[in-house]
Amino acid sequence: MGRTFHIAAMAVFLSTSFWISGASAADRPVALVESIEGAPGAGVGFLDYVYPEQTVDLGTNGVLVLFYMGACSVETVRGGRLTVGKDAGEVEDGTIDVKKVPCRGANIVVSEESSEAGATVDRVTPFSKQDWSEWTCLTSALMGQIEEFA
């Protein structure tokens, strides 16, 4: 399974709360940074969200890869100054390569069972870093959706 799919699935899962919360469109992230190289002053990093009208200066040698969650596309931007759009970016003095990727973010259905999902944390008492571990569990409904892509 490709790295892009894993990042896409994670982005869709983690960003759902932004759409459910009722935040305005300008406050919602539209893309996720998959990678950035050669642009130390760009102001974004790996797995950062980017927002509409945000600008990213890549200089002449910077390369930025963005996953647009609503458009199910991956943009590779080489050099220039990127202005993030709702479903695609625009670049000055650089190039953009756009690739559509499979994703099903628009088809997420919250059932009564999945609306009851939650998490618990059990801590070892007394707390010791040596004994500490963290586990993340996905609901069986979500696992079924992810397995469809496998």
Secondary structure, DSSP 8 states (H G I E B T S, - for coil): --HHHHHHHHHHHHHHHHHHTT--GGGS--EEEEEEES-TTSS--TT-EE-TT-EEEEEEEEEEEEEETTTTEEEEEEEEEEE--SS--EEESSEEEEEE----GGG----HHHHT--------SS--GGG--------HHHHHHHHTT-
